[in-house]
């Protein structure tokens, strides 16, 4: 259950009182930028994992030929 409209409004009013009207937009921009960077980093990690998994699957497909056991 997320915060309701009234709770968000109260938080914004408190933030406005604490930080002032000049600093609040700057903080919002910084927060938005940080969130975008985290999402971008997450997407890059997901792409790398998918790429590695695809390469592993490709290697597994190449190894489907039956080879005789090595004799000692």
N, C-alpha and C positions, 0 to 999 in steps of 0.2 A: 504494500500500500504506500503510495507516494504522498508527498505533501499536497495539501489542498490549496486552493487559490488564496484563501485568507492567510495561511501560514507563509506562503511565498511573499505576499504583500508585507506582512510584518517583518520578515527577514530583510526585504529590500529597504523598508523604512529605517530599520536599525542600522543597516549598512550605510545608508545615506547620512544618518546622524553621525556615525563614527568616522567615516572617511571623507565626507563632504561631497558636494556636487561636482567639483572639478576632478577629483581623483577616481570617482566611481566609474566613469566611462573608460578610463585608462585601464582599470583593473578588469573590466569586462573584456576589453580587447586582448589583454594578456591571457586571461583565462581561455578565451576562444582559441587563441593561437596555440596554447599548450594542449588543448583537447585535440585540435587538428593534427598536431605533431604526434601525439600518442596514437591516434587512429592510423596515421600514415606509417608509423613504425610497426604497429600491429599488422597492418596489411603486408608490409615488406616481409615480416617474419613468417606470416602465413604463406606467402608466395614461395619463399625459400624452402619451407617444409614440404609444400606440395611438389615443388620441383625435385627435391631430393627423393621423395616417395616415388615419383614417376620414373626417375632414373633407376631406382632400386627395382621397380616392377619390370622395367625394360631389361635389366640385367638378368632377372629371374627367367624371363621369357627366352633369353639366349641360352640358358643352362638346361633346357628341357631335353637335350640329347642325352642318351644313356651312355655312360662311359664305363668300361670294365674296371674293376677294382685293381689297384696297384698290387703287384706281387712282390713279396719280400725275399 
